[in-house]
């Protein structure tokens, strides 16, 4: 699966000031790691976001968010944010959530 290059660049811009950020192609998209820990990934037109199990309920209440699924398996503590909902404020929220 290809990934949205424009969304990937927007993520890069927001992570630019973070230290120890790396990019890696995985899951058919482009993943971003902070200190070796996968935090977000651009998959197709969407953003996969590590929110942690304790924040799933709040994360799923946001517009365009649904549980992240890989194959037939739901990824515990991860959401998929729909690309069409990722205006600047929403993207900022998801990046901040993933890093904290």
N, C-alpha and C positions, 0 to 999 in steps of 0.2 A: 504494500500500500504506500502510495506517495504521501508526502506531508505538505502542508501549506507553508511555503517558503516565507511568505509575508508574515504569517503568525510566528514562525521561528525567529525571524529578525526582530519582531516586537519583543519576544521573550528575551533574546540576546541583549537588547537595549536595556531592559529592566534588570538583568543580572550583571550588567557591565561593571558595576561598582563592587560586586561580591568577589571575595577572594576564593581561590580554590574551586572555581566553576569549570566543569569540563562538559563537552558535548560528545555524545556517542550515538551512533545509529543502532537502534534496537526496537523490537516490537513493530517493525515495519514503519517506523517513524524516526524522529530525532529526539533523543532524551537529553536532559540536562541534569548533571550531578553536581552537588555541592559537598565538598569534603568527602568525595567518594560515595555519597548517598544520593540515590535517584530521587529527585524532587518533583520534576514536571517532565512531560513529554508531549511533543506535538505529534498527533496521530490523525492523519487525514486533515480535516478542517477543524478538528477539536483539540482540546487540551486535557491531558490526563494529569491529575493533581493529587499528590500525596497529602491527605488531610489527617490521617490517623483515625483509628476506630472511634476514639472519644469525641471527634468532631464531625462524624458522618451525618448525624441528624441535622445539625445546623447547615452543613455544606449542601445537603440534598434539598434544603428549603430554598436555596438560591435559584434564580431563573436559569433554565438551561442545564442544570446539573442532574446527573443520574449516576447510579453505581457504574464503575468501570468494569468491563467484562473483557477478558482475553480468552478467545475460543469459547468454551462453555463454562468457564470459571469466573466467578465474581472476585475481583481483586479487593481483599479486605483493606479498608482504610484509604481507598482511592475513589475519586469521582472522575467522570468525564464531563467536562464543561463544553457545551455546544458552541462551535465557532461563531455562529451568528449572534450569540449573546456576549461575545468578548469585546465590548467597547473598552476604552482605556481604563475606566474605573474598575470594571469587572476583572480585567486582566491584572491590574495592580493588586486587587484583593486576592486573587488566586495565587499569584507569585508570593505575596507576603505570607499567606496561609501556609504555603508549601515550605517556606524557609523557617517558619517558627514552630 
